[in-house]
Amino acid sequence: MSGERLLIIDDDEDLCQLLSDYLTHEGYRVDAVHSAEEASARLEGSEQWDLLILDIQMPGASGLELLQQLRPRVKTPVIMLTGRGDEIDRILGLEMGADDYLGKPCNPRELLARIRAVLRRTGAELASGEDDRLFPTRPITLCSIELDPGTRQVSVAGEPVELTSTEFNVLAYLMHNAGRVMTKEQLTELVLHRKLTAYDRALDVHVSRVRQKLSRQLDTELIKTVRGQGYQFIREQA
């Protein structure tokens, strides 16, 4: 039993009850609210959750509006629930700082797998095995970027850069393997803990967000797209 606390934000009360029952059976503590306004009020209080499950399409304020309001002030991981055809909403949600998404109607078992994956990668400890070799264990400084895996903080020329947990992991893997091309398949499995599927742009959006945030304080593009392969962090030139 894990005991992590989850908040479901969805106007479909029957779905909330179904998911709450299933996830409670799996050992999670689950709360549910049915509007962005109610969620905002709860999140402004003293309560703490380990992960938010957020429906994008809701009456009144949308899930996207709530997500935009939350980030970067609230760093709790977020899994979006989206209509299967809402590609633009998925991309916008990821750009706003969501950690993952799942199309509706969703299979509770798949949602459980996504929850476990997000909590695993946002937790303090990394999974054993390949992660240990490819993820840094000590601070790295490259091209004026300082990344500390212990504090999970990043700065450029001494100025802090706010990254989501997923964005931090993307940058950490790329910097630790600077000069080496990391494939999209490899990064998807390491960062998102799932196989890369056709038309899956989640990793691309996270990389794009890291680039945007770094570019505010850097003149040089340090994360190179290697066409048909993946991404590469460019080492400093001698």
Contacts in CASP RR format, 6 or more apart in sequence:
PFRMAT RR
TARGET T0000
AUTHOR 0000-0000-0000
METHOD contacts of the structure
MODEL  1
MSGERLLIIDDDEDLCQLLSDYLTHEGYRVDAVHSAEEASARLEGSEQWD
LLILDIQMPGASGLELLQQLRPRVKTPVIMLTGRGDEIDRILGLEMGADD
YLGKPCNPRELLARIRAVLRRTGAELASGEDDRLFPTRPITLCSIELDPG
TRQVSVAGEPVELTSTEFNVLAYLMHNAGRVMTKEQLTELVLHRKLTAYD
RALDVHVSRVRQKLSRQLDTELIKTVRGQGYQFIREQA
1 27 0 8 1.000
2 26 0 8 1.000
2 27 0 8 1.000
2 28 0 8 1.000
2 119 0 8 1.000
3 27 0 8 1.000
3 28 0 8 1.000
3 29 0 8 1.000
4 28 0 8 1.000
4 29 0 8 1.000
4 50 0 8 1.000
4 51 0 8 1.000
4 119 0 8 1.000
5 28 0 8 1.000
5 29 0 8 1.000
5 30 0 8 1.000
5 31 0 8 1.000
5 48 0 8 1.000
5 49 0 8 1.000
5 50 0 8 1.000
6 23 0 8 1.000
6 28 0 8 1.000
6 29 0 8 1.000
6 30 0 8 1.000
6 31 0 8 1.000
6 49 0 8 1.000
6 50 0 8 1.000
6 51 0 8 1.000
6 52 0 8 1.000
6 53 0 8 1.000
6 115 0 8 1.000
7 30 0 8 1.000
7 31 0 8 1.000
7 32 0 8 1.000
7 33 0 8 1.000
7 39 0 8 1.000
7 42 0 8 1.000
7 43 0 8 1.000
7 49 0 8 1.000
7 51 0 8 1.000
7 52 0 8 1.000
7 53 0 8 1.000
8 16 0 8 1.000
8 19 0 8 1.000
8 20 0 8 1.000
8 30 0 8 1.000
8 31 0 8 1.000
8 32 0 8 1.000
8 33 0 8 1.000
8 53 0 8 1.000
9 32 0 8 1.000
9 33 0 8 1.000
9 34 0 8 1.000
9 35 0 8 1.000
9 36 0 8 1.000
9 39 0 8 1.000
9 52 0 8 1.000
9 53 0 8 1.000
9 54 0 8 1.000
9 55 0 8 1.000
9 58 0 8 1.000
9 63 0 8 1.000
9 66 0 8 1.000
10 16 0 8 1.000
10 32 0 8 1.000
10 34 0 8 1.000
10 53 0 8 1.000
10 54 0 8 1.000
10 55 0 8 1.000
10 58 0 8 1.000
10 81 0 8 1.000
11 34 0 8 1.000
11 35 0 8 1.000
11 55 0 8 1.000
11 58 0 8 1.000
11 59 0 8 1.000
12 55 0 8 1.000
13 32 0 8 1.000
13 34 0 8 1.000
16 32 0 8 1.000
16 34 0 8 1.000
17 32 0 8 1.000
18 108 0 8 1.000
19 30 0 8 1.000
19 32 0 8 1.000
19 53 0 8 1.000
19 108 0 8 1.000
19 111 0 8 1.000
20 30 0 8 1.000
20 32 0 8 1.000
22 108 0 8 1.000
22 112 0 8 1.000
23 30 0 8 1.000
23 108 0 8 1.000
23 111 0 8 1.000
23 112 0 8 1.000
23 115 0 8 1.000
24 30 0 8 1.000
26 112 0 8 1.000
28 115 0 8 1.000
31 42 0 8 1.000
31 49 0 8 1.000
33 39 0 8 1.000
33 42 0 8 1.000
35 58 0 8 1.000
35 59 0 8 1.000
35 60 0 8 1.000
35 61 0 8 1.000
36 58 0 8 1.000
36 60 0 8 1.000
36 61 0 8 1.000
36 62 0 8 1.000
36 63 0 8 1.000
36 65 0 8 1.000
36 66 0 8 1.000
37 60 0 8 1.000
37 61 0 8 1.000
39 52 0 8 1.000
39 54 0 8 1.000
39 66 0 8 1.000
40 61 0 8 1.000
40 66 0 8 1.000
40 69 0 8 1.000
43 70 0 8 1.000
43 74 0 8 1.000
48 76 0 8 1.000
49 76 0 8 1.000
50 76 0 8 1.000
50 77 0 8 1.000
50 119 0 8 1.000
51 76 0 8 1.000
51 77 0 8 1.000
51 78 0 8 1.000
51 79 0 8 1.000
51 115 0 8 1.000
51 118 0 8 1.000
51 119 0 8 1.000
52 76 0 8 1.000
52 77 0 8 1.000
52 78 0 8 1.000
52 79 0 8 1.000
53 78 0 8 1.000
53 79 0 8 1.000
53 81 0 8 1.000
53 111 0 8 1.000
53 115 0 8 1.000
54 63 0 8 1.000
54 66 0 8 1.000
54 67 0 8 1.000
54 78 0 8 1.000
54 79 0 8 1.000
54 80 0 8 1.000
54 81 0 8 1.000
54 98 0 8 1.000
55 63 0 8 1.000
55 80 0 8 1.000
55 81 0 8 1.000
55 104 0 8 1.000
56 62 0 8 1.000
56 63 0 8 1.000
56 64 0 8 1.000
56 80 0 8 1.000
56 81 0 8 1.000
56 82 0 8 1.000
56 83 0 8 1.000
56 86 0 8 1.000
56 89 0 8 1.000
56 93 0 8 1.000
57 63 0 8 1.000
57 82 0 8 1.000
57 83 0 8 1.000
57 86 0 8 1.000
57 89 0 8 1.000
63 80 0 8 1.000
64 89 0 8 1.000
64 92 0 8 1.000
64 93 0 8 1.000
64 96 0 8 1.000
67 78 0 8 1.000
67 80 0 8 1.000
67 93 0 8 1.000
67 96 0 8 1.000
67 97 0 8 1.000
67 98 0 8 1.000
68 96 0 8 1.000
70 76 0 8 1.000
70 78 0 8 1.000
71 96 0 8 1.000
71 97 0 8 1.000
71 164 0 8 1.000
72 97 0 8 1.000
72 162 0 8 1.000
72 164 0 8 1.000
75 164 0 8 1.000
75 165 0 8 1.000
77 99 0 8 1.000
77 118 0 8 1.000
77 119 0 8 1.000
77 122 0 8 1.000
77 165 0 8 1.000
78 97 0 8 1.000
78 98 0 8 1.000
78 99 0 8 1.000
79 98 0 8 1.000
79 99 0 8 1.000
79 100 0 8 1.000
79 101 0 8 1.000
79 102 0 8 1.000
79 111 0 8 1.000
79 114 0 8 1.000
79 115 0 8 1.000
79 118 0 8 1.000
80 89 0 8 1.000
80 90 0 8 1.000
80 93 0 8 1.000
80 98 0 8 1.000
80 100 0 8 1.000
80 101 0 8 1.000
80 102 0 8 1.000
81 101 0 8 1.000
81 102 0 8 1.000
81 103 0 8 1.000
81 104 0 8 1.000
81 106 0 8 1.000
82 89 0 8 1.000
82 90 0 8 1.000
82 101 0 8 1.000
82 102 0 8 1.000
82 103 0 8 1.000
82 104 0 8 1.000
83 89 0 8 1.000
83 103 0 8 1.000
83 104 0 8 1.000
84 103 0 8 1.000
84 104 0 8 1.000
90 101 0 8 1.000
90 201 0 8 1.000
90 202 0 8 1.000
91 201 0 8 1.000
91 205 0 8 1.000
93 101 0 8 1.000
94 101 0 8 1.000
94 201 0 8 1.000
94 202 0 8 1.000
94 205 0 8 1.000
94 206 0 8 1.000
94 209 0 8 1.000
95 205 0 8 1.000
95 208 0 8 1.000
95 209 0 8 1.000
97 164 0 8 1.000
97 166 0 8 1.000
97 167 0 8 1.000
97 209 0 8 1.000
99 118 0 8 1.000
99 122 0 8 1.000
99 164 0 8 1.000
99 165 0 8 1.000
99 166 0 8 1.000
100 114 0 8 1.000
100 117 0 8 1.000
100 118 0 8 1.000
100 166 0 8 1.000
100 192 0 8 1.000
100 202 0 8 1.000
101 202 0 8 1.000
102 110 0 8 1.000
102 111 0 8 1.000
102 114 0 8 1.000
113 194 0 8 1.000
114 194 0 8 1.000
117 192 0 8 1.000
117 193 0 8 1.000
117 194 0 8 1.000
118 193 0 8 1.000
120 127 0 8 1.000
120 193 0 8 1.000
121 165 0 8 1.000
121 166 0 8 1.000
121 169 0 8 1.000
121 191 0 8 1.000
121 192 0 8 1.000
121 193 0 8 1.000
122 165 0 8 1.000
122 166 0 8 1.000
123 165 0 8 1.000
126 132 0 8 1.000
126 135 0 8 1.000
130 190 0 8 1.000
131 190 0 8 1.000
134 173 0 8 1.000
134 176 0 8 1.000
134 177 0 8 1.000
134 190 0 8 1.000
135 149 0 8 1.000
135 169 0 8 1.000
135 172 0 8 1.000
135 173 0 8 1.000
135 176 0 8 1.000
135 190 0 8 1.000
136 147 0 8 1.000
136 149 0 8 1.000
136 172 0 8 1.000
136 175 0 8 1.000
136 176 0 8 1.000
137 149 0 8 1.000
138 149 0 8 1.000
139 146 0 8 1.000
139 147 0 8 1.000
139 148 0 8 1.000
139 149 0 8 1.000
139 150 0 8 1.000
140 146 0 8 1.000
140 147 0 8 1.000
140 172 0 8 1.000
140 175 0 8 1.000
140 176 0 8 1.000
141 147 0 8 1.000
142 175 0 8 1.000
142 178 0 8 1.000
142 222 0 8 1.000
142 233 0 8 1.000
142 235 0 8 1.000
142 236 0 8 1.000
143 218 0 8 1.000
143 220 0 8 1.000
143 222 0 8 1.000
143 234 0 8 1.000
143 235 0 8 1.000
143 236 0 8 1.000
144 156 0 8 1.000
144 157 0 8 1.000
144 217 0 8 1.000
144 218 0 8 1.000
145 154 0 8 1.000
145 155 0 8 1.000
145 156 0 8 1.000
145 171 0 8 1.000
145 175 0 8 1.000
145 214 0 8 1.000
145 218 0 8 1.000
145 222 0 8 1.000
146 154 0 8 1.000
146 155 0 8 1.000
146 156 0 8 1.000
146 158 0 8 1.000
147 153 0 8 1.000
147 154 0 8 1.000
147 168 0 8 1.000
147 171 0 8 1.000
147 172 0 8 1.000
147 175 0 8 1.000
148 154 0 8 1.000
149 172 0 8 1.000
152 165 0 8 1.000
152 168 0 8 1.000
153 160 0 8 1.000
154 160 0 8 1.000
154 161 0 8 1.000
154 163 0 8 1.000
154 168 0 8 1.000
154 171 0 8 1.000
155 161 0 8 1.000
156 214 0 8 1.000
156 217 0 8 1.000
156 218 0 8 1.000
157 217 0 8 1.000
159 217 0 8 1.000
161 213 0 8 1.000
161 214 0 8 1.000
161 216 0 8 1.000
161 217 0 8 1.000
162 213 0 8 1.000
163 171 0 8 1.000
163 210 0 8 1.000
163 213 0 8 1.000
164 209 0 8 1.000
166 191 0 8 1.000
166 192 0 8 1.000
166 206 0 8 1.000
167 206 0 8 1.000
167 209 0 8 1.000
167 210 0 8 1.000
167 213 0 8 1.000
169 190 0 8 1.000
169 191 0 8 1.000
170 187 0 8 1.000
170 191 0 8 1.000
170 203 0 8 1.000
170 206 0 8 1.000
170 207 0 8 1.000
170 210 0 8 1.000
171 210 0 8 1.000
171 214 0 8 1.000
173 182 0 8 1.000
173 187 0 8 1.000
173 190 0 8 1.000
173 191 0 8 1.000
174 182 0 8 1.000
174 223 0 8 1.000
174 231 0 8 1.000
174 232 0 8 1.000
174 233 0 8 1.000
175 233 0 8 1.000
177 233 0 8 1.000
178 233 0 8 1.000
178 234 0 8 1.000
178 235 0 8 1.000
179 232 0 8 1.000
179 233 0 8 1.000
179 234 0 8 1.000
179 235 0 8 1.000
180 232 0 8 1.000
181 226 0 8 1.000
181 229 0 8 1.000
181 230 0 8 1.000
181 231 0 8 1.000
181 232 0 8 1.000
182 230 0 8 1.000
182 231 0 8 1.000
182 232 0 8 1.000
183 229 0 8 1.000
183 230 0 8 1.000
184 196 0 8 1.000
184 203 0 8 1.000
184 204 0 8 1.000
184 229 0 8 1.000
184 230 0 8 1.000
184 231 0 8 1.000
185 195 0 8 1.000
185 196 0 8 1.000
187 203 0 8 1.000
187 230 0 8 1.000
187 231 0 8 1.000
188 194 0 8 1.000
188 195 0 8 1.000
188 196 0 8 1.000
188 200 0 8 1.000
188 202 0 8 1.000
188 203 0 8 1.000
189 195 0 8 1.000
189 196 0 8 1.000
191 203 0 8 1.000
191 206 0 8 1.000
192 202 0 8 1.000
192 203 0 8 1.000
196 203 0 8 1.000
207 223 0 8 1.000
207 231 0 8 1.000
210 223 0 8 1.000
211 221 0 8 1.000
211 223 0 8 1.000
214 222 0 8 1.000
214 223 0 8 1.000
215 221 0 8 1.000
220 234 0 8 1.000
221 234 0 8 1.000
222 233 0 8 1.000
222 234 0 8 1.000
223 231 0 8 1.000
223 232 0 8 1.000
223 233 0 8 1.000
223 234 0 8 1.000
224 231 0 8 1.000
224 232 0 8 1.000
224 233 0 8 1.000
224 234 0 8 1.000
225 231 0 8 1.000
226 232 0 8 1.000
END
